[in-house]
Amino acid sequence: MSCFDTVKFSCPTCTTAILIQTKSGPCALKTYRGSRAPLSVAGGVLGETVSCPKCSASWKITGPRVIQLGLEPLDEDDDCEDYD
């Protein structure tokens, strides 16, 4: 038996819970709301098609395609390896 995480959505038609499992990310047997899933978990469900177990409506999971990374200054206490 392997570990996974679950992403939970509410059906836009009838508000029934839609659960989708993913093996991307930490696989810590946690459940995340779709709007609050960590990037590593969200990447595993992006583009998937899901169906509501109650009303049978189908939906495609969408999200941002580009992530903008930035830099913040480190505190003196933060560990950071020097790279040449």
ROSESE-492454 format. One record per residue (C-alpha): residue number from 0; x, y, z. Coordinates in steps of 0.5 Angstrom, whole numbers. Example, Ala and Ser with C-alpha at 12.3 -4.5 7.8 and 13.67 -1.06 7.14 Angstrom:
REM ROSESE-492454
<i 0	u 25	v -9	w 16> .
<i 1	u 27	v -2	w 14> .
REM end
This chain:
REM ROSESE-492454
<i 0	u 0	v 0	w 0> .
<i 1	u 3	v 7	w -2> .
<i 2	u 2	v 14	w 1> .
<i 3	u -2	v 19	w -3> .
<i 4	u -5	v 26	w -1> .
<i 5	u -12	v 28	w -3> .
<i 6	u -15	v 35	w -6> .
<i 7	u -22	v 37	w -4> .
<i 8	u -26	v 41	w -9> .
<i 9	u -34	v 43	w -8> .
<i 10	u -38	v 41	w -14> .
<i 11	u -40	v 48	w -17> .
<i 12	u -47	v 45	w -19> .
<i 13	u -49	v 42	w -13> .
<i 14	u -43	v 43	w -7> .
<i 15	u -42	v 36	w -6> .
<i 16	u -35	v 34	w -4> .
<i 17	u -30	v 32	w -10> .
<i 18	u -24	v 28	w -8> .
<i 19	u -18	v 27	w -12> .
<i 20	u -12	v 23	w -10> .
<i 21	u -5	v 25	w -12> .
<i 22	u 2	v 22	w -11> .
<i 23	u 6	v 28	w -12> .
<i 24	u 8	v 32	w -7> .
<i 25	u 10	v 30	w 0> .
<i 26	u 5	v 24	w 0> .
<i 27	u 3	v 25	w 8> .
<i 28	u -4	v 22	w 7> .
<i 29	u -6	v 30	w 8> .
<i 30	u -13	v 33	w 5> .
<i 31	u -12	v 40	w 2> .
<i 32	u -18	v 44	w -1> .
<i 33	u -16	v 46	w -8> .
<i 34	u -15	v 53	w -7> .
<i 35	u -10	v 52	w -1> .
<i 36	u -6	v 46	w -4> .
<i 37	u 1	v 46	w -4> .
<i 38	u 5	v 47	w -11> .
<i 39	u 8	v 40	w -11> .
<i 40	u 1	v 37	w -9> .
<i 41	u -3	v 42	w -14> .
<i 42	u 2	v 40	w -20> .
<i 43	u 0	v 33	w -19> .
<i 44	u -8	v 34	w -21> .
<i 45	u -7	v 40	w -25> .
<i 46	u -11	v 38	w -32> .
<i 47	u -14	v 32	w -29> .
<i 48	u -22	v 31	w -31> .
<i 49	u -26	v 30	w -25> .
<i 50	u -34	v 28	w -24> .
<i 51	u -38	v 29	w -18> .
<i 52	u -41	v 23	w -15> .
<i 53	u -48	v 26	w -14> .
<i 54	u -50	v 30	w -20> .
<i 55	u -45	v 27	w -25> .
<i 56	u -42	v 34	w -28> .
<i 57	u -35	v 33	w -30> .
<i 58	u -30	v 39	w -29> .
<i 59	u -23	v 40	w -31> .
<i 60	u -18	v 42	w -26> .
<i 61	u -15	v 48	w -28> .
<i 62	u -10	v 53	w -25> .
<i 63	u -4	v 58	w -26> .
<i 64	u 1	v 56	w -31> .
<i 65	u 7	v 60	w -29> .
<i 66	u 9	v 61	w -23> .
<i 67	u 14	v 67	w -21> .
<i 68	u 19	v 66	w -16> .
<i 69	u 23	v 72	w -12> .
<i 70	u 28	v 73	w -7> .
<i 71	u 28	v 75	w 0> .
<i 72	u 34	v 77	w 4> .
<i 73	u 36	v 72	w 9> .
<i 74	u 36	v 73	w 16> .
<i 75	u 43	v 72	w 19> .
<i 76	u 40	v 66	w 23> .
<i 77	u 38	v 62	w 17> .
<i 78	u 42	v 57	w 14> .
<i 79	u 45	v 57	w 7> .
<i 80	u 50	v 54	w 3> .
<i 81	u 55	v 58	w -1> .
<i 82	u 55	v 56	w -8> .
<i 83	u 61	v 58	w -13> .
REM end
